[in-house]
Amino acid sequence: MIVSHLTSSFVALTACLSACAGAQDFPNIHINYTVIPGIFLQDDPSTNASTFNFTASNFGLINRTYPSDSSCPDRAHSTQWQRLAHYLSTLNAHSSENQRYSLLFLARHGEGYHNAAESYFGTPAWNCYWSELDGNGTVTWADAHLTPTGINQALTVNRFWKHLIEDEKITPPDTYYTSPLFRCLQTANFTFSGLDLPSKNPFIPTIKELFREGISAHTCDRRSNKTYIHANFPSYKFEKGFPEEDPYWTPLHAETQTDQDVRSKKVLDDVFSNDRSTYISVTAHSGEITSLLRVLGHREFRLSTGAAIPVLVKATTVKGQGPTTTTQAFTSVSTCATAPTIRASSCNDCSCCK
């Protein structure tokens, strides 16, 4: 079955992108992003994302010297993270008015019931049939919650952060952002709750609509309503204008990669235009983090469930019109009338239906 009309979700997304706060509200300026290389192992093309262990490698932080080390307080007893913090502070102190440096902590949610369902049914059957349903009568994966494995993954990261704060003297995030999808809301909570965080920067995340996963026909990408989210996470903040119902997800329609990158740029511009924090945490999804990395100019680095990476970014506000971007209509999605039985890992679409 193929539905070809222009969806209301595309119209809503286009309207939101036009209304989003940030540098794009001012047509004569735009923001350019540059990743500062040589800080983390994940920046190096030789680092294999599929085998990378961020907890065993100190978040991938390279043991190196910095140009600012000579002025680092108590340099002889400083940790690598303390010296990086001093270097980052020095970069910002000497940067021009239109430049700033920030360390982004990009975290993927832990395993959700949709991840477990795809593994159980196989990717072809999942993409062509099961993913368009809310569940199978036993398990619900619409706006999927974390599995017990996913919860344990987030708690592992919580213990890692505890070690980093206590032993490595890392500077924890100044601000926290999360996707509105339930698995991310949960992951952020399990990851940062109970940590010894600065009283001036407590864990009170802001829910931002555009940090959500690529909008697909899968029901796991349809968020719950605002009332339900608030009831489950009452301390979280909603960004201004967050609507009660999901305005974007429409059955059997999917956002293009181009559109996802456009909204990823928009939400980054929104954050960098309105938040002067140096250390920023974003809890999102595999596809959305991949999109954010593309926008930032970072090499592709796929994260497994529960994984996270830091990225050191220079943001430069530039006068003049930025590159022209054109949004596209959501594409219609083909599905199978009945679940295919084939489980071939090389097959990802309805050509595999049997």
Helices and strands as residue ranges (DSSP letters): H 8-19, G 23-25, E 29-35, G 41-43, G 58-60, G 69-71, G 75-77, H 80-93, E 99-108, H 113-121, H 123-128, G 130-132, H 148-166, E 175-178, H 182-192, E 206-207, G 209-211, G 219-221, H 226-232, E 237-238, E 253-254, H 257-274, E 279-284, H 286-296, E 308-319, E 331-332, G 350-352
